[in-house]
Amino acid sequence: MTRLARSPTVLEAAPEGKAAPSATRDGVTERRPVVRVEDLTMVYDQKAGPVLDKVSLSVREGDIHGIIGRSGAGKSTLVRCLNQLVVPTSGRIEVSGHDIARLSGGELRRARRDIGMIFQHFSLMSSRTAADNVALPLEIAGVAKEEIRNRIPVLLDLVGLSAKADAYPVELSGGQKQRVGIARALALDPKVLLSDEATSALDPETTEQILDLLKDINRRLGLTIVLITHEMDVVRAIASHVTVLEHGKVVESGPTFDVFAFPKSPVARSFLSSIVAHDLPPQIAARLRPQSSLDTDPVLRIVFTGEAAHEPVIADLVDRFGVRASILHGRIDYIDERPLGVLSLLLPGAADRVPAVLAHLSFLGLHGEVIGHAVRSSAAGARRAAS
């Protein structure tokens, strides 16, 4: 009996002792890469240049690996290359031991059984019920009818849709359609699940539910997930690692915590700045400018990690530099189960002291950066003039 025709027990939780996707601390045995991409190049039009330009990355078994970039960065082309929905111009792709870029015909079809995929717009067949949509890949793979009947209830239960087995897509909400899509992607017991903007067509509440489902599936099944998205919030919610693409090139890659705490590339910093700006009070965010001028005050972002988080930072800045720091926003996120604190401060009239403040924060082991310059309100300007 082939791996595809095994009993539904394959959908049980990963065996005891298997590394969880967030288990990346020292002392844990390194897990093998299940996806390897080396010098992947994709050219649709020679005049337009490469959509992917020598992209290399590695995804370890059991990880949720986010691939993020703006529209046109090449991320959707990349995920389609991973299961050869498009054939790359050059480079090597290995998924679950299969040299995908060099396979065709029956060998490629067999390799694809190890790769599940969920799509932005669900791609369900309107003439089939939820159960029948989930059954489709099993039917195509030639799995016995009795085995299909046994597997479908397990798959629908896994995604929380046991009561919707006989419902047609038109009778389902967007979130329910995506759950059917996830169950269908899991039908052949894949080693890797590819998610191409799977939540971008959903409202925020439903997005959160689908992300929680993916995280639960990852944890219970030990399934490796490659998550394509243009939303840094999605990466923050569930990804253990992230690769940032820009103009078809990898500009940054690493543990999500490190990229969030200390982004190195301008595009990663811009993604994070958009999150920070969203969290600022609307009155401040609307007045934020990229450059300093005579009528602006610096807005400082401080990242707290490790023991440095216990330092009395604001009191220290007041005592040492005489700044009048106003707290605009503060939050603690848990990224890959590790706390990351962010504090945003407005420093009225302290533009000349910012370099010294940043140097002091660095001495304390904290990361500080100016995320913008807030134009003073008329009331604030009047108070400054009066003083």
C-alpha positions in Angstrom: 0.0 0.0 0.0 1.4 3.4 -0.9 1.9 6.3 1.5 -1.2 8.0 0.1 -3.5 5.1 1.0 -2.6 4.9 4.7 -5.3 5.0 7.3 -6.5 8.3 8.7 -4.2 7.9 11.7 -1.6 9.8 9.7 -3.5 12.9 10.6 -2.8 12.5 14.3 -0.4 14.7 16.2 3.3 14.4 15.5 5.1 11.7 17.6 6.4 12.6 21.0 9.9 14.0 20.7 9.5 15.6 17.3 10.8 19.1 17.3 8.1 21.7 17.4 8.4 24.5 14.8 9.3 27.0 17.6 12.0 24.8 19.2 15.0 26.6 17.9 16.9 27.1 21.2 20.4 25.9 21.9 20.7 22.2 22.6 17.9 21.1 20.2 19.0 18.8 17.5 19.1 20.6 14.2 16.3 19.6 11.8 17.0 18.8 8.2 15.9 21.2 5.4 12.8 19.9 3.6 12.9 22.7 1.0 16.1 23.9 -0.7 16.2 26.6 -3.4 19.5 27.4 -5.0 20.2 30.2 -7.5 16.6 30.1 -8.7 16.0 32.3 -11.7 12.8 32.9 -13.6 12.5 35.0 -16.8 9.2 35.5 -18.5 10.3 38.3 -20.8 14.0 39.0 -21.6 13.3 42.7 -22.0 11.6 43.0 -18.6 14.4 41.1 -16.9 14.2 38.3 -14.3 11.2 37.9 -12.0 13.4 35.8 -9.7 17.1 36.5 -9.7 19.3 33.8 -8.2 17.1 33.2 -5.2 18.4 30.9 -2.6 16.7 29.8 0.6 16.2 26.9 2.9 13.2 25.8 4.9 13.6 23.3 7.8 11.3 20.5 8.6 8.5 21.6 10.9 9.0 25.3 10.3 6.5 27.9 9.2 8.5 30.0 6.8 7.1 33.2 5.6 8.1 34.7 2.3 7.1 38.4 2.1 7.4 41.1 -0.4 5.4 43.8 -2.1 3.5 43.3 -5.3 5.9 42.3 -8.1 8.6 41.1 -5.7 8.4 37.6 -7.2 6.9 35.7 -4.2 4.0 34.1 -6.0 6.2 33.0 -8.9 8.6 31.5 -6.3 5.8 29.4 -4.6 4.6 28.2 -8.0 8.1 27.1 -8.9 8.2 25.0 -5.8 5.7 22.6 -7.2 6.5 23.4 -10.8 3.2 25.1 -11.7 5.7 27.2 -13.6 9.0 25.9 -14.8 12.0 28.1 -13.7 14.6 29.3 -16.2 17.4 28.0 -14.1 18.4 26.9 -10.6 17.7 24.0 -8.3 14.6 23.2 -6.3 14.5 20.3 -3.8 11.3 19.6 -1.9 11.0 16.7 0.4 13.9 15.0 -1.4 12.5 15.6 -4.9 14.5 17.5 -7.5 11.4 19.3 -8.6 12.9 21.5 -11.3 14.1 18.4 -13.2 11.0 16.2 -13.0 8.2 15.8 -15.5 5.3 13.5 -16.3 4.6 10.7 -13.8 7.6 11.5 -11.7 6.5 15.1 -11.2 2.9 14.0 -10.4 4.2 11.6 -7.7 6.5 14.3 -6.2 3.6 16.7 -6.0 1.8 14.4 -3.7 4.2 15.5 -1.0 3.3 19.2 -1.7 -0.1 20.6 -0.7 -1.2 24.1 -1.8 -3.9 26.5 -0.7 -4.9 29.5 -2.7 -6.0 33.1 -2.2 -9.4 32.6 -3.9 -10.0 29.0 -2.6 -10.2 27.4 -6.1 -13.1 25.1 -5.1 -15.3 23.3 -7.6 -18.8 24.9 -7.4 -20.5 21.7 -8.5 -19.0 19.6 -5.6 -19.9 19.6 -1.9 -17.2 20.3 0.7 -16.6 16.6 1.1 -16.4 16.0 -2.6 -13.9 18.9 -3.1 -11.7 17.4 -0.4 -12.0 14.0 -2.0 -10.9 15.2 -5.5 -7.1 14.8 -5.1 -7.6 11.4 -3.5 -9.7 10.3 -6.5 -7.1 11.6 -9.0 -4.4 9.8 -7.1 -6.3 6.5 -7.4 -6.9 6.0 -3.7 -9.5 3.3 -3.0 -13.1 4.5 -2.4 -13.3 3.0 1.0 -10.1 4.8 2.0 -11.5 8.1 0.7 -14.7 7.6 2.7 -12.6 7.0 5.9 -10.3 10.0 5.3 -12.8 12.7 4.4 -14.5 12.9 7.9 -11.1 13.1 9.6 -9.9 15.9 7.3 -13.1 17.9 7.7 -12.9 17.5 11.5 -9.3 18.7 11.4 -10.4 22.0 9.9 -13.6 22.3 12.0 -16.1 21.6 9.2 -17.6 18.3 10.1 -21.1 19.8 10.0 -20.5 21.2 6.5 -19.6 18.0 4.6 -22.7 18.2 2.3 -22.6 22.0 1.8 -21.7 23.5 -1.6 -19.2 26.4 -1.9 -22.0 28.9 -2.5 -23.4 28.0 0.9 -20.1 28.6 2.7 -18.5 31.8 4.1 -15.0 32.8 2.9 -13.4 31.4 5.9 -15.2 28.1 5.5 -14.2 27.9 1.9 -10.6 28.3 2.9 -10.9 25.6 5.5 -12.2 23.3 2.7 -9.2 24.3 0.7 -6.9 23.5 3.6 -8.5 20.1 4.1 -8.1 19.4 0.4 -4.5 20.4 0.5 -3.9 17.9 3.3 -5.8 15.1 1.7 -2.7 13.4 0.3 -0.8 13.7 3.5 1.9 16.1 2.2 5.2 16.8 3.7 5.0 20.5 2.8 2.1 22.9 2.6 2.3 26.0 0.3 0.1 28.9 1.2 -0.2 31.6 -1.5 -1.8 34.7 0.0 -4.3 32.4 1.7 -5.8 35.0 4.0 -5.6 38.2 1.9 -9.2 37.8 0.7 -10.5 37.4 4.2 -11.6 39.9 6.9 -9.3 40.4 9.9 -11.3 38.2 12.3 -11.5 35.3 9.8 -7.8 35.8 8.9 -6.9 35.3 12.6 -9.0 32.1 12.7 -7.3 30.7 9.6 -3.8 31.5 10.9 -4.7 29.9 14.2 -5.8 26.8 12.2 -2.6 26.7 10.2 -0.5 27.1 13.4 -2.5 24.2 15.1 -2.0 22.0 12.0 1.7 22.7 12.0 1.9 21.9 15.7 -0.2 18.8 15.6 1.1 17.2 12.4 4.6 18.6 12.4 3.8 19.9 8.9 6.2 22.3 7.2 4.4 25.4 5.9 5.7 27.9 3.3 3.6 31.0 3.7 3.5 33.6 0.8 2.2 37.0 2.0 2.5 40.7 1.6 1.4 41.3 5.2 4.0 41.5 7.9 1.2 41.0 10.5 0.6 37.5 9.1 4.4 36.7 9.4 4.4 38.1 12.9 1.4 35.9 13.9 2.7 32.5 12.9 6.0 32.3 11.1 9.2 31.0 12.8 11.3 32.2 9.9 10.9 34.8 7.2 12.5 35.6 3.8 12.1 39.1 2.4 12.0 39.5 -1.4 12.4 42.7 -3.4 12.6 42.9 -7.2 13.1 39.1 -7.4 16.0 39.0 -5.0 16.4 37.8 -1.4 17.3 40.9 0.6 16.9 39.4 4.1 16.3 36.0 5.6 16.3 34.6 9.1 14.4 33.8 12.3 11.3 36.1 12.4 12.2 37.3 15.8 15.6 38.6 14.6 14.1 40.2 11.5 11.4 42.0 13.6 13.8 43.1 16.3 16.7 44.1 14.1 15.7 44.5 10.4 18.8 45.0 8.2 17.3 45.8 4.8 15.4 48.9 3.9 12.4 47.0 2.6 12.1 45.0 5.9 12.4 48.2 7.9 9.7 49.8 5.7 7.3 46.8 6.4 7.9 47.2 10.1 7.5 50.9 10.0 4.1 50.5 8.5 3.1 48.3 11.5 4.6 50.9 13.9 2.9 53.8 12.2 -0.4 51.9 12.4 0.0 51.5 16.1 0.7 55.2 16.7 -2.1 57.4 17.7 -3.9 58.5 14.5 -3.2 62.2 15.2 0.5 61.4 15.3 0.7 59.0 12.4 -1.1 61.5 10.2 1.6 64.1 11.0 4.6 61.8 10.6 7.2 62.8 8.0 10.4 61.0 6.8 12.6 64.1 7.2 13.4 66.5 10.0 12.5 70.1 9.7 12.1 73.2 12.0 8.5 72.4 12.8 8.9 68.6 13.5 9.9 66.5 16.5 11.6 63.1 16.3 9.6 59.9 17.0 11.9 57.2 18.5 11.3 53.5 18.4 13.0 51.4 21.1 13.2 47.6 20.9 13.5 45.7 24.2 14.9 42.2 24.2 16.6 40.1 26.9 17.8 41.6 30.2 17.9 45.1 28.7 14.2 45.2 28.9 14.5 45.8 32.7 16.4 49.1 32.3 14.5 52.3 33.5 15.0 53.8 30.0 12.6 56.8 30.1 13.8 58.0 33.5 17.4 57.6 32.3 16.8 59.7 29.2 15.2 62.4 31.3 18.1 62.5 33.8 20.9 62.3 31.3 19.6 64.3 28.3 16.8 66.5 29.7 14.4 65.2 27.1 10.6 65.4 27.7 9.6 62.0 26.4 5.9 61.4 25.6 4.9 57.8 25.3 3.0 57.3 22.1 2.6 53.5 22.0 4.0 50.4 23.7 3.4 46.7 23.1 4.9 43.3 23.8 4.6 40.7 21.1 5.4 37.0 21.3 7.2 36.0 18.1 8.1 32.4 17.9 7.2 32.2 21.6 9.8 34.9 22.5 8.8 38.3 23.9 9.7 41.4 21.9 8.9 44.8 23.4 8.5 47.9 21.4 8.1 51.4 22.8 7.4 54.5 20.7 8.4 58.0 22.1 7.9 61.5 20.9 10.8 63.7 21.9 9.6 67.4 21.7 12.4 69.8 21.0 15.1 67.2 21.3 16.2 66.7 17.6 19.8 67.9 18.5 20.1 65.3 21.3 18.9 62.3 19.2 22.4 61.1 18.2 23.5 61.0 21.9 20.2 59.3 22.9 20.7 56.6 20.3 24.3 56.0 21.3 23.2 55.6 25.0 20.5 53.1 24.0 23.1 51.1 22.1 25.4 51.1 25.2 22.5 49.7 27.2 22.0 46.9 24.7 18.8 48.3 23.3 18.0 49.0 19.7 16.7 52.5 19.0 15.9 54.2 15.7 14.1 57.3 14.5 11.0 56.1 12.6 9.9 59.6 11.5 9.4 63.2 12.5 6.0 64.4 13.7 4.8 67.8 12.5 3.9 69.9 15.6 0.3 70.7 16.1 -0.6 74.4 16.3 -1.2 74.1 20.0 2.2 72.4 20.5 3.9 75.0 18.4 2.3 77.8 20.4 3.5 76.3 23.7 7.0 75.9 22.3 7.1 79.5 21.2 5.9 80.6 24.6 8.6 78.7 26.4 
